[in-house]
């Protein structure tokens, strides 16, 4: 393979971003990667930062010991408990028959609890939590 800029010279590596062949004169070393320009160096740095963030989110590599509990599960649980307690407290405090509001609050709370269960099962299936 020959250098992209100097067709007569042999390439020693590829640019990490644009994958052009680079000779000794054309390559710039960016951390552990070869790049052809400052623009490619910036793009490679951005991609590496995104990869590190993704590894942190999913607990991969050096972040494997971190366990994350998804916020959606906590949110659905809190909403479920809140709405069920609103519906039940209305029944207990006022000793009246079951009204449409009570039915709505209790059913919406149960629905939120079901959503929290589904969110927990989905995130544990893809490996965010154990």
VOPAGU-2260 file (C-alpha; in pm, 1 decimal, decimal comma):
REM VOPAGU-2260
SITE   aa  ch    i         X         Y         Z
SITE  UNK   A    0       0,0       0,0       0,0
SITE  UNK   A    1     123,2     346,3     -85,9
SITE  UNK   A    2      85,6     678,7      90,5
SITE  UNK   A    3    -223,8     877,4      -2,6
SITE  UNK   A    4     -24,1    1200,0     -46,7
SITE  UNK   A    5     305,7    1053,9    -175,5
SITE  UNK   A    6     231,3     778,6    -426,0
SITE  UNK   A    7     596,9     670,5    -446,3
SITE  UNK   A    8     637,8     606,3     -71,7
SITE  UNK   A    9     524,3     299,3     114,0
SITE  UNK   A   10     252,9     352,1     378,3
SITE  UNK   A   11     338,3     263,8     738,1
SITE  UNK   A   12     -19,5     278,4     866,7
SITE  UNK   A   13    -373,6     404,4     821,3
SITE  UNK   A   14    -539,3     716,7     953,8
SITE  UNK   A   15    -769,0     615,0    1238,0
SITE  UNK   A   16   -1053,5     832,3    1108,0
SITE  UNK   A   17   -1040,2     844,0     725,6
SITE  UNK   A   18    -832,3     525,2     671,5
SITE  UNK   A   19    -595,7     684,6     421,5
SITE  UNK   A   20    -254,5     523,2     384,2
SITE  UNK   A   21      16,7     733,7     551,7
SITE  UNK   A   22     392,3     741,5     510,9
SITE  UNK   A   23     638,9     843,0     783,6
SITE  UNK   A   24     623,5    1211,3     677,3
SITE  UNK   A   25     242,9    1238,9     666,9
SITE  UNK   A   26     142,0    1066,9     988,6
SITE  UNK   A   27      85,8    1242,0    1316,9
SITE  UNK   A   28      61,2    1041,3    1635,1
SITE  UNK   A   29    -247,5    1112,7    1845,4
SITE  UNK   A   30    -229,4     918,0    2172,8
SITE  UNK   A   31    -199,8     561,4    2040,6
SITE  UNK   A   32    -341,8     627,8    1695,0
SITE  UNK   A   33    -209,0     750,2    1362,6
SITE  UNK   A   34    -394,5    1042,1    1204,5
SITE  UNK   A   35    -338,5    1244,8     890,6
SITE  UNK   A   36    -455,9    1589,0    1008,0
SITE  UNK   A   37    -571,8    1790,5    1307,1
SITE  UNK   A   38    -931,3    1751,9    1186,9
SITE  UNK   A   39    -900,4    1372,6    1195,3
SITE  UNK   A   40    -728,3    1393,0    1535,0
SITE  UNK   A   41   -1023,9    1587,5    1675,1
SITE  UNK   A   42   -1273,9    1340,6    1526,4
SITE  UNK   A   43   -1083,8    1044,9    1672,4
SITE  UNK   A   44   -1078,2    1211,6    2015,7
SITE  UNK   A   45   -1453,7    1268,0    1999,5
SITE  UNK   A   46   -1519,4     906,6    1897,4
SITE  UNK   A   47   -1297,0     774,8    2175,8
SITE  UNK   A   48   -1479,8     994,5    2429,0
SITE  UNK   A   49   -1816,6     861,8    2309,3
SITE  UNK   A   50   -1688,8     505,2    2335,4
SITE  UNK   A   51   -1568,5     562,3    2692,0
SITE  UNK   A   52   -1905,7     708,2    2789,6
SITE  UNK   A   53   -2086,5     410,0    2636,7
SITE  UNK   A   54   -1858,1     168,0    2822,0
SITE  UNK   A   55   -1936,3     352,8    3144,0
SITE  UNK   A   56   -2312,5     336,7    3082,0
SITE  UNK   A   57   -2314,6     -34,1    2999,4
SITE  UNK   A   58   -2045,1    -134,7    3250,4
SITE  UNK   A   59   -1794,0    -270,1    2998,8
SITE  UNK   A   60   -1418,3    -302,9    3044,6
SITE  UNK   A   61   -1274,2    -105,2    3333,3
SITE  UNK   A   62   -1628,3       3,4    3425,8
SITE  UNK   A   63   -1752,5    -355,7    3466,1
SITE  UNK   A   64   -1780,5    -333,5    3845,0
SITE  UNK   A   65   -2020,4     -37,8    3831,2
SITE  UNK   A   66   -2386,8    -130,8    3841,8
SITE  UNK   A   67   -2637,3     122,0    3720,2
SITE  UNK   A   68   -3003,0     117,3    3812,2
SITE  UNK   A   69   -3209,5     281,1    3538,1
SITE  UNK   A   70   -3388,6     600,2    3628,7
SITE  UNK   A   71   -3700,6     494,1    3436,3
SITE  UNK   A   72   -3760,7     205,2    3677,2
SITE  UNK   A   73   -3733,6     434,4    3979,5
SITE  UNK   A   74   -3958,6     694,4    3817,1
SITE  UNK   A   75   -4231,7     442,5    3731,7
SITE  UNK   A   76   -4213,3     291,4    4080,9
SITE  UNK   A   77   -4250,0     629,9    4249,0
SITE  UNK   A   78   -4538,0     731,3    4023,3
SITE  UNK   A   79   -4713,2     399,1    4083,8
SITE  UNK   A   80   -4684,8     426,2    4460,1
SITE  UNK   A   81   -4794,3     791,1    4453,8
SITE  UNK   A   82   -5106,6     733,1    4244,3
SITE  UNK   A   83   -5211,9     420,7    4431,5
SITE  UNK   A   84   -5168,0     600,8    4763,9
SITE  UNK   A   85   -5373,4     896,8    4636,1
SITE  UNK   A   86   -5656,8     667,9    4532,5
SITE  UNK   A   87   -5652,6     460,5    4851,6
SITE  UNK   A   88   -5614,0     760,2    5083,6
SITE  UNK   A   89   -5925,9     918,5    4932,9
SITE  UNK   A   90   -6118,1     602,6    5016,6
SITE  UNK   A   91   -5979,1     581,7    5370,7
SITE  UNK   A   92   -6011,9     950,4    5463,6
SITE  UNK   A   93   -6356,4    1021,6    5329,6
SITE  UNK   A   94   -6517,2     675,8    5371,2
SITE  UNK   A   95   -6709,0     718,9    5052,0
SITE  UNK   A   96   -6777,5     476,3    4775,9
SITE  UNK   A   97   -6533,6     419,9    4496,0
SITE  UNK   A   98   -6547,3     720,4    4262,2
SITE  UNK   A   99   -6416,5     762,9    3909,3
SITE  UNK   A  100   -6117,9     955,4    4043,6
SITE  UNK   A  101   -6024,2     674,0    4278,8
SITE  UNK   A  102   -6051,4     418,2    4000,5
SITE  UNK   A  103   -5835,7     635,6    3776,4
SITE  UNK   A  104   -5566,5     692,8    4040,2
SITE  UNK   A  105   -5547,7     328,3    4144,0
SITE  UNK   A  106   -5551,8     191,9    3787,6
SITE  UNK   A  107   -5291,2     445,7    3671,9
SITE  UNK   A  108   -5073,1     353,3    3969,7
SITE  UNK   A  109   -5099,2     -16,6    3887,1
SITE  UNK   A  110   -5015,2      62,8    3524,3
SITE  UNK   A  111   -4704,5     255,3    3637,1
SITE  UNK   A  112   -4597,4     -40,1    3852,2
SITE  UNK   A  113   -4636,1    -269,7    3550,6
SITE  UNK   A  114   -4427,4     -30,2    3341,0
SITE  UNK   A  115   -4156,7     -33,1    3607,2
SITE  UNK   A  116   -4153,4    -413,2    3598,4
SITE  UNK   A  117   -4130,2    -414,9    3218,6
SITE  UNK   A  118   -3854,3    -152,2    3220,0
SITE  UNK   A  119   -3659,3    -349,4    3479,5
SITE  UNK   A  120   -3690,9    -674,2    3281,7
SITE  UNK   A  121   -3583,2    -504,4    2957,6
SITE  UNK   A  122   -3280,5    -333,9    3108,5
SITE  UNK   A  123   -3170,6    -648,7    3291,0
SITE  UNK   A  124   -3203,8    -844,4    2966,4
SITE  UNK   A  125   -2969,7    -609,8    2778,6
SITE  UNK   A  126   -2726,4    -601,4    3068,6
SITE  UNK   A  127   -2760,8    -256,1    3224,7
SITE  UNK   A  128   -2851,2    -399,6    3565,1
SITE  UNK   A  129   -2819,1    -744,5    3716,5
